[in-house]
């Protein structure tokens, strides 16, 4: 299991409408959308607030890659690719 991204000075306290909206995605996915469905998000490594939010709602880092000139983190509802 990966640890949540480190907090930075730009992090706002948790909660609010954005967290509510993002947390609804995995919740809805788990309510009859099928066992093979997967929720994913591709976020820049430097975007610590968004990464912490995804971790808080249950998505886990699956892999890292470089895309469009920036390091990216792929988050998945299934976690790391090696988890199956």
Steps between C-alpha positions, in 0.01 A plus 500: 500500500638842410509781752310823436700779337677734741317814603629825361431861597254529210272229645160611616315321782293200383130509427291723281313458174798376297572217742129411507486487120819297462398254772170438320681345202640192679174472701293492183746260337448256788120507465431253220742621234660157465807326637719592204438875514789712621525863607826667391652848514821636349646783709829693489740388771531863613123532560512394866150622598332299223711194576406514870134533406512193275673302776240615754212368286661159451702520179860374520810572296526242223796631299703803405576622151620805310239665281487840332832597652401435863518208739153352552347259752227260392254430784266203488215358705683167467834630628840401357504296181682219680199464735308337220 
